[in-house]
């Protein structure tokens, strides 16, 4: 099934069109960044830097704000994530596509697994990008991609396993950082003790 048939696919907001001018009333919103996407898709060590933007109250549209279970795809990284609590309410910019599914038909985590991991999507992306100078996925290319859609209960099982696998990877990364810090401190303490004993 084509992505276009699964749900609503839209381009993120173009900041130059909605940023507040000097004399305009505005809302302040955090931005969902490429660093946020990278951190969620495997580069767990990237430091979090919150970026904010002043959005004109006259030009503001809520459909550009991230919501839980919304799928966001990086148009240059070709990676998808499901928005969780930690990214809820961030402004999605034009570096991304937003996909809203009917949750009774498509499981968001299944979709992200298929998009990020399945070789068929990788092949389709390679074909779509042939001859393209700019290595960015267009919204039209994205809408045309084919995704296998098994029954919802199968999707949920695959999606759950994928979600838990990514969560485990992140926790293992954090554990390794803590272990490294602990071992470093233990060795520093040991050295201090030895110097005192001399």
Buried (B, 14 or more C-beta within 10 A) or exposed (E): EEBBEBBEBBBBBEBEEBBBEEEEEBEEBBBBBBBBBBBBBBEBEBEEEEBEBBBBEEBBEEEBBBBEBBBBBBBEBBBBBBBEEEBEBBBBBBBBBBBBBEEEEBBBBBBBBBBBEEEEBEEBBEEBBEEEEEEBBBBEBBBEBEBEBEEBEEBEEBBBEBBEEBEEEBEEBEEEEEEEEEEEEEEEEEEEEEEEEE
